[in-house]
Amino acid sequence: MFAQQLGQLFKNEKHRQDVKVGAVFRNIRRGNIIETAKVLDIAPDSMGVPHVHYTLSIQSTHQEGVEEHRTLGLASFAEKFSGAVTA
């Protein structure tokens, strides 16, 4: 159990290192909903916790693309968007 948790920690750390300004990530959800996030900025909040500011584009077969600006803590962002898009 501990080894599994430790492995997940290192996996998440690797994803966090991949999160850089200008990077693009994709998350495919159930129902063929595709979320694409482009990192605009990474900055600490007032407590020093790094947050990712990004543009989120959502596409699905049921609606036209939606685009909005969002913010997530770096750890949460890396967990949600683990699929980096290469150019």
C-alpha positions, 0 to 999 in steps of 0.5 A: 500500500505504501509503495503504491502511494509513494509511486503515485506521489512521484508520478504526480511530481513528474506531472507537476514538473511538466506544467509550464507556461505555454504548455497544453494539456488534454483531459478526455472525460466520459461522453467524449468530452474533451477538455484542453487547457493552455497554461497562461501563468503559474503564480503563488497565492497569498499563502505561497501555494502555486496556482495554474492560471489557464484557458480551458476549451471544452468540446463535445458532440453535444455542444459547440466549443466553450472557452474560459479562464480558470485557476487551479492549484498546481497539484490539482491541475497536474492530477486532472490534466496529466495528458500533455499535448505535444506540438 
